[in-house]
Each structure stands twice: as structure tokens, then as C-alpha cells.
Amino acid sequence: MFRYVRTQRSDFSAQACIVYHDNDCFYPCIHHTAVGQDRPVGQAETFRLHRHNLYHVVVYTRFNGAFSLDGKLIEAGPGTVVCVSPGQWHDFVSFRRQAVYSEVTFSFETPRGRTLAISMEQLLRLLTGLPLTLRPWQCISIEKAQHLESLILRITDHARSGSRTATYCCQYSLGCLLDALVWSCAQFDSPGPVPDERLVQVRQFIEMHYAEPISVEQLAVMAGLSRGYLFRAFRTAFGKPPLAYQQQLRLEAAKTLLRSTALRCKEVAARCGYENLAHFCRLFRRATGLSPTGFRRHTLASHQVTFGQ
């Protein structure tokens, strides 16, 4: 069994896995890890149901046992994964029996001592920006569970190393663990009705050929729909009519080129499908409130970097 218990104050120098929430930046802090925990550590009378403002990820890898979560006794076996959020009552020791598990205990804190107290599900939603659902416990394949355990081992190794890179490596590895939780344990919420596949194909065609001349008639023939139906259905599904969507893609591409290249405005316009520079400038100003040259000047000023500081 490999264990790590934090004995030093939190280091807030690395920024590999920061969470921004409620107008504050929260940094991950690893408090405790255990890999291959096959026996209790400490006196029996200290094992009891408890709660705190920390997160737990517990992965069962061998044999069977049970744990208590929010007052419920739940059977566990190889492949059981438990995600404990701040404030949840839990006990993994009293009912362990022969089960072997690995765990990591962590928090997200500010340098001023504020601790993040949202659920694990909300945490993963913040990190990914995805509308997902996470059950507090579930069973996954042995292979996926072993991968989660290997990431906990990696966190443990970095935390115990005491090297100058330990904080960064721990944060990065914790991010990998949370990412693996997303793909192994989370379910993604449905965004709503699935658009007609023909409309999806039309949108993909526009995205691939946005700089080329496109007509609604051309798109309608390609999709096997009438012009009027395509116009209405596309706007309902994606919020804009087909050619307005193409216009949006062109202008976003123009913004990217103005920010990231030294192309002249006429060259940017041509690359985005506009033959007439004046027409391009009018559309760009209408969309952004700035001329193309003004937009480039504004982005350079607002993202100016001073070296040597």
C-alpha cells in the first residue's frame, strides 16, 4: 500500500488545474492519497461516519466490501467508483471487509483560505463546460477502474517526490484523473431534439465551404428539400438562416486572421470570401462596431504583453 498525507502548506504557484467560480480562482490541493489500501490505518474507534469540505475519489480494484454514503450502506466490488462531494457523510473503513481500493482526497482553495464547496458534478461541469450528470457512485469496467487507479498512483508519486515540479505535476495529474472521470463515469445531458440529419449535412457543408459562393437553392438541392422548407427548418434548428450562418462564419474567420496574421485587410477579405473590400468593411463594422483596421489595433492594445516583468 502506498500513501501520501500532506504535511506542508498549500503551494499556489502552479496554475495547471484552476477553477474559476463565484468571482474567485480556486487552486487544487492534494490532502491525502492511498493506493491499494487493503487494511485500516489507525485505531478502530476512529473509523466512523464523517463529513468535511473536501472531495474524495475512491476506486475499488479487488475483492468485495461495502461503504456508507449519506446514511446508506452500499455494496462495492472491483470497478466501483465513488465520488464524494464536500458535505457528504461517508465511511469507507467500517464496512470494508476484504475490499481493496485506491483513493485521493483533494480540495480547491484560494490563497486567502476560501474553499470550494460545490458538488463533484458541478465541479466537472465547470472544468469541462459540458452539461453532464454524475452519480455519486457507479460500476465501470475493470480496465477503466485500473486506469483511474494508475492516475491516483501518479498523483501519489508526484506528491511524495518533494521535487520543484511536484505542485505542477500533481495539478496536471489531478486534471487527468478528473478528465478520466468525465469519460468513464459521467452521462451527458441531451441538448434537446436532434436536428434532421439533412440539416446537419447542410451546416457541415457551409462550415467546410464558407469562403465560397453558396446559394440556398444549391443547399436545397443537396439536401433534397424545398428552398422555403430548408430556410425555415435551418433557422429553427440552428438559430440563423443558412446564408446568415455562412456570414457569421466568414466574419469570425476574418477576426481570427486579423488577430493572428499580418495579412492586409484586402487579403483577409479575399480569404474569407469577400471580393469587394468596401462591402466587407461595412459588414465587419456592422457586426463588431469597429473597422477591420480598428479591430486589429484594439486587439493588439488589449492583449499587449510586456516582457521582462
Disulfide bonds with the S-S distance in Angstrom:
none
